[in-house]
Every structure is written in C-alpha cells, then in structure tokens.
C-alpha cells in the first residue's frame, strides 16, 4: 500500500473544460481533461450556466459552500442541492445550473465508467469514527472539509489529515479507520477498477 498526504499547496487551478469557470484539481489518475481515469476537484461557481460534458464518465457533485444550486439534467425538472447533499449524474448529460443565493463552491468526483467505479460518502459530526472491517479498493481518498482526522489502514501507523487536506491511499486491502476528536466533515471516496 502507498499513502500520500496532498495539501492545498499541491492542488492545481485550471479553467473548466467549457471555459465557464475555474476548477481546483485535488487529485487525478491519468492526465488530460478527457484522458483521466478519475479526478477529484473543487469548482467555484459565480453564476448559473451549463456544465461541461464529460462523455463516458460518471459524476457526483456536492455543494460545500454557499446556499446551494439547482441542476436541470437533460431537460428534467430542476433539482435543488444544498450543502453536503451529493448528487450523481452522467457526464454525458446536458446539465444547466442556477444558483439559489449567490456564489457557491462544490466538490466533484468524476470517473471513466469503463475503467472505474466510485463510491462517495460524506461523514461528519462530533467524535466522528468510521471503521470498515475489510475494504479493498484501488484508491481511497479522504478529503477533510473541516476539522482534522486520524486515519489508519491495516497495521500501518496513524496518519493525520488537517482541514483542506486529502489523504490518498493506493492499493488498500484490509481494515480502515477514520477518527476525529472534535467536529469534522470529510468526504471518503473509493475508486474500484472495473473488472
């Protein structure tokens, strides 16, 4: 197993694929806007408009700052998204965004559906503790939105992960524990290769 702590100094800012805004890339597997296997990022949305299309990909988006937004996917009725309410949709879809009360930030998970499956969980609260007796995934990433965490995988030592940081574990097989002594909010993302 390989572990890496990714800090905000490692994150990369880049324009959206459609040029309509800016994304902060946290972690990526592979390269290029269309060539990656998976990506975690944070987008700053200052005004409504269309989302970029990522053909062949699955997406999950979560508002992390601001009052929220509505998303209309492929002409369906708009769905309101508030803070920490993840919403999954196809990257092939035509998506139109409208803000509910000013600019927002959102957390994005995207993966090539032919190569990867993603599982996204938001955890939080006082004295947060999440334990999995057996977890096997190609990549596990813990993004700390607020607070601080201790993370342990298998018989390895504990890692500490602070606010705004992301712990990336690759080749994880075995028990997995996340702990926080105070109020914390974390997104746990697991990527499993498609057989």
N, C-alpha and C positions, 0 to 999 in steps of 0.2 A: 504494500500500500504506500502511496505517496501523498503527503499533505503539504499544502501551501496556504499561507495567510496572505490574502490580497487586500491591500489598503487603498483608500481613496487616491493616494498618490500614484497608484498603479492603473487606475481607471483611465479610460480614453474617451475624449469627447469627439463626436463626429456628426455630420449632418444626417438627417433622416434620408432614407433611400429615395423618397419623393421630394426632398428638398424643403419640406414644410416646417422643419423644426430641428432640434438638436437632441441627440441621444448620448448618454454616458454609458459606455460599454464596460461592464464589470468583469465578465469572463466570456471566452469564446472557445469553441472546439472547432478547429479548422480555420479558414480565413475567407475574406471577401463577403460582400453583402448577400450574395446568392450561393456562395460555396461552403458556408459553415454547416457543421452538423448540429450544433446548438449554441445559444447565446443567452446571457443574462444582461439586462441593461435597465437604465432609468431614463425616462423621457420627460422633458419639460414641455408642457403643453400650455401655450399662452392664449390660443384661440381655437375655435372649432374648425373642423375641416375633415378631409378624407385621410384615412390611414394608408400607409404603404402596403402594397400587395407583396406577399412572400409565398409564391406558388410552391406547392408541395410541402408546406410547413404547417405545424400546429402551433397555436399561440395561447398564452394565458397572461392576462393583464390585470393589475391590481392598483387602485389609487392609493398612494401613500402620503400625499399632502394635498390639502385643498378640500373644497366642498364636494367635489365629485364631478361626474360627467354622465352623459347618456351616449350609448352606442347603438346605432341602427345598422344591423348586419344584413346584407343582401336584400335591402328594402323592407325588412320586418319592422314591427313597431319598436321604437327606441327603448332600450333597457337602461335604467338608472343604476349607476355604480357609485357606491360610497366608499369611504376609507376601509381598506383591508377586506374588501369583498372581491375575491378573484373571479375572473370571467374567462372561460376558454372558448376559442373560436378558431375557424380555419383561416390560415394565412392566404388562402385563395379567394376569400370573400371580399366583397366591396363593403367597406366599413366607414360610416360617417359619424363623426364625433361632435357633440355640443357640450359646452361647459355649463355647469349648474350655478356657478357663482364666482367666477374668476379663474386665474391660472391654477393648474394642478401639476403634480409630479406623479408618474406611475412607474411601477416595477413590471418589467416584461420578461417573460420566458418564452423562447421560440426554439423549435427544433424541426429538423428534417424528418418527416414522419416515416420515410422509408428506412431510416437508419437508427432513429432514437425514439423512445417513449419517455415522456416527462411526467413526474408526479410532483405537484406543488402543494405545500401545506403552510399555512400561516399559524404560528404558535405565539402565545403571549399570556401575560398575567403575572401576578406575584408568585415568587418562588417557582417559576417555570421548571418543569422537569419532563423530558420526553425520552423514553427508553424503548429501543427495539431489540428484542431478544436475538433476532437474526435479520440482518439487512444485507442484501447483495445487490450492488448497483455499480455500473461502470464509473459514474461520477456522482458524488453527493456534495452539494454546496449549501452552506448556511450563511445567509445574508442577515446581518444584525441591523435592523431599522432603528431600534432604540435599546438602551441598556447595555449589558455585557453578558457574555456567556462563557461557560467552560464546556468543552466538547471532548469526548473520549470515544475512541473506536477500538474494539477488541481489547488487547492487553497493552496498547500503546499508552504513553503518558497523556495527561490532560493538556489540551490547547486552550488558550484564552483568546477570545474574539470580542473586540470592542465595537462600540456604536459606529456604523458606517462601514465596517469591515466585513469581509467574506472569507470563510474558511472553505477550501476546496480539497476534498478527499477523493483520490482516484484509486480504483481497484479495491474498494472496500468490500470485505466479506466478514460478517460476524456482528457481535453486539455493538450498539451505537447509543450513546447517551449524551443529551444536551441538558445543561443545568444553568439556571440564573438565580442569584440570591435575592435580587430585587425585581422591580418591574422591568420587563423586557419584551420586545417584539422581534420575532425572527421569521424569515421565510426559509423553509427547508425544501430544497429542490433535488430530486433524484432523477438521474438520466440512466435508463437501461437500454443497452443496444438491442436492436431488433434482430431476432434470430434468423 
